[in-house]
Amino acid sequence: MNFCSQCGGKTEPRIPKGEDRERAVCTQCSTVHYLNPKMIVGCIIEHDGQIMLCKRAIEPRYGFWTIPAGFMEMGESAMQGAARESHEEASAHVRIVAPYAHFDVTHISQAYILYRAHLVLPKEGPAFGAGSESLEVKLVRPSEIPWGELAFGAVKQALELYTEDVASGRYRCHIGSIHREDGRFVLKEHIALPVG
Amino acid sequence: MNFCSQCGGKTEPRIPKGEDRERAVCTQCSTVHYLNPKMIVGCIIEHDGQIMLCKRAIEPRYGFWTIPAGFMEMGESAMQGAARESHEEASAHVRIVAPYAHFDVTHISQAYILYRAHLVLPKEGPAFGAGSESLEVKLVRPSEIPWGELAFGAVKQALELYTEDVASGRYRCHIGSIHREDGRFVLKEHIALPVG
């Protein structure tokens, strides 16, 4: 943030009155600009004991696998956003079943909000396919997840817990934060709620 | 967003290549500026069958009551932010007990992420008090909540469900979205998870 989005003036870091941290403040019109974490919404799409993975056709992490997920848009709910991303990235229609995870990834200020969803089969035509941001989309059993080729730490964490949940036969909803420590990702503040 | 925060050039609404909606795009350096929903993190702080309310000393909704909550900051987790807000607004130290709600308020693109927390009593001195953003802070029984003087619809929705949960003796975690329809707030996509 170098310039004010309101008036185009130069900004500089200042601690506004009554606050305890630096913000980008406009030197011309004094507007205070706040930066806040962004939400990433997505789905673990289930079908016949398998889940849907997409091979990324865009950076970051081109060629790596992930679940359908992306930045939440203005005016939509997290569930609507998760369903939208499933359609955009995997041409899949889904029915959200339950919340699955809320992981705050603190070092990049992103909150992953993930849901379990069921694939809704169309009356005719393919049930899913690669959207413009995917090279390939496929259904895999939990045992077939390509752990070394996953794009994002938060998705890997969610799929590890998902694999545990499937093995135990009890789905949970996982809350927590993912921190980078000594080059590794560590899940903290982990709370697992039973899903009725 | 009138000017580019990168170079100070004028922006104009354009649909970037490969996207389906207008963004503010810089006419000078072509940077695409994205707007995303913001997260509001807060606590229902419990103590001796009561919960903590703060009377707002700032706009919006000066003089109305709410729970300690505010915008999540970069680099913190939602739980850390909820505890920080409890300290800033009510000078209270808390221990987060469980997630309580995630409500997307779609018409203002805000996500309320609320936790139940217990008040941690200090070795000496007052357990809580009005921070700079509060006129007054007090503990109330659910039956004493001033329903007509609450500041925000999402907090009112959370406290209504909380009051139900207390009456039934079973806490839940509530997920859903709050939409404005015909001047009223309606909770949709409501999923209630049992809390262990």
Interface residues (C-beta under 8 A of the other chain):
Chain A: M1 N2 F3 C4 S5 Q6 C7 G8 G9 K10 T11 G18 R21 H33 Y34 L35 N36 P37 K38 M39 F71 M72 E73 M74 G75 E76 S77 A78 M79 Q80 I96 A98 P99 H102 D104 T106 H107 S109 A111 I113 S132 C173 I175 S177 K188 E189 I191 L193 P194 V195 G196
Chain B: M1 N2 F3 C4 S5 Q6 C7 G8 G9 K10 T11 G18 R21 H33 Y34 L35 N36 P37 K38 M39 F71 M72 E73 M74 G75 E76 S77 A78 M79 Q80 I96 A98 P99 H102 D104 T106 H107 S109 A111 I113 S132 C173 I175 S177 K188 E189 I191 L193 P194 V195 G196
